[in-house]
Amino acid sequence: MNLDDFIRVASFGVETAMMVSAPVLVFGLLAGVGISILQAATQINDAALAFIPKILAAVLSLIVFGPWMIGQMVSFATFSLNQIPFVTN
């Protein structure tokens, strides 16, 4: 296995990590921005008011995108395990 093969596996891993984490991060970001706008409009500054909707958004995104995320991780694991025989050459 040469340097190009290692770079391909590493780039596929980074790409998979970004794709798998994106739905949870985007939903958390949207919930945080929405709550921040609500807090700015009403001048209510309560930490729990900002924290709880972010948690709920993350859980909801995990429920909705969970099967797709697992499929992406399984695809990466299969690809990585299929590269093992090429390491010894």
Buried (B, 14 or more C-beta within 10 A) or exposed (E): BEEEEEEEBEEBEEEBEEBBEEBBEEBBEBBBEEBEEEBEEEEEEEEEBBEEBBEEBBEBBEEEBEEEBEEBBEEBEEBEEEBEEEEEE
